[in-house]
């Protein structure tokens, strides 16, 4: 029997964002894209057109503005929830159909976690954050 307790059960607060991302299945399949609709320190709610099974692990690069360029951070995440989703205009006419996925982070490098926390904290002066933005030794970049 379900509980009527309306308290938040998530470990981390969610923040509404609108950030593009690129992803690949862990087998290295072709590069695809979507939108991160909300984010937390533990995962994302994403929107994408491709039908992907719950339990699938994805290698994700989230893009965000850095001055007049785009920067990114990478995570490995697992799909834990999936729902059909459509966007409609003001008249109720659908203009986009796809899926919303709840993702839980499996792996994120400390440098990328710092970038995510910085974005979620609302401090968008990214120039100071990326003065020394070299890729750490041994880091594999796929995007």
N, C-alpha and C positions, 0 to 999 in steps of 0.2 A: 504494500500500500504506500502511495506517495505521500511525502510530507508537504504540509502547507507553509513551511518555513520559507520566507522570501529572502532570507539573508544571502548575500553573495557567497558563492562557494569557490570562486576562483582564488588561486594563490596570489595573483598579481592583478592590479587594476588594468582595465582596457582603455585605450585611447583611440579615438576615431582618427584615421589617417586616410590618405588617398595617394598611395605610392605605387608606381609600376614595379613589377618584378619579372625576372626570367627564371625558368626552372627546367630541370632535367630529372627524369627518373634516375635512380641510382645506377641503372645499367648503362647510362650515358646516351639515352635516346635523344632525339632531336630537341633543340631548344624551343621552348614555348613561353608564353607570357600571360600575365593577368594583372590584377589590382589587389593590393593589400588594403582591406577596408577598415580593419582595426588591428591594433597590436598591443602586446604586453611584453614583459620580460620573459614570459614562458611560451609564447606562441602568437599566431596570427589567425585572423579570419580573412580568407582570400576569396576572390571571385575569378573564375576561369570558365572557359567554354568547354574544355575537354572533360570527358567523363573518366574519373580516376577512382579506383577502389579505395575504400577505407583500409588503413593499414599500410598503404604505399608510402615509401620514404622518398623524399624529394630533396635535391640539392638546389638551393634557392639563392639568387642574388637580388637584393632589394635595392632599387635605384632611388637616389634622393639628390636634391640640388646642393651643389657646393660652388657658390659664386655663380659664374656663368657656365659651369660644367655640371656633369652628373658624376656623383661618386656612388659607391655601393658598399654593402656589407653582405656577408654570406652566412647562411645557416643550413643545417641539415634538419629537416622536420618530417614528422610522420602525420599522415591524415588520420584524425581521430573522429571526425564527424563530417557528414556530407548531406546537402539538401539541394534539390532543384531550386533555381532562383531566376527571376526575370525582373527587368526594369521596365517601367511604363512611363509614358509621357503624362502630362497633366490631364489628358483626355482618356487615360487608361489604355492607350494603345501600346503594346509591347514593342520595345526597340532593341532589347538585348535579352538573350536567354542563355543560361549556362548553369553553373553550380556555385554554391558557397561551401567552402571547406574550412573546418576547424583544424588547425595545425598545432602540434606540440613540438617544441624544439627538442632535438636529440643531441645536436652538437652545434656549438657556436664558439669561435675563438674569442679569447678575452678582449682583443682589440675590437672585434666586431660587436661584442656585447656592450662595450663602452660606447661605440657609435650609436647603437640602438638606444641605450639608456639616455644618451645625450639628446637624441631626437625626441624621445618620449617625455623628457623633462621640459620640452618647449624652448630650449635655448638654441636658436637657429643661427648663431654666429659661428658657422662651420669653418671659416677661414682659420681661426685660432686652433681649432681641433686638428686640422690637417697640415700643420706646418711641417711635420715630419711624418709623411704618410707612405713610407716605403713598405713594400710587402715583406713581412718577417721571413727570415731564412727558413727554408724547408716548407713554406706554405704553398700549397697547390692551388692555383687559380684556374678555374675552368670557364670563366665568363669573360 
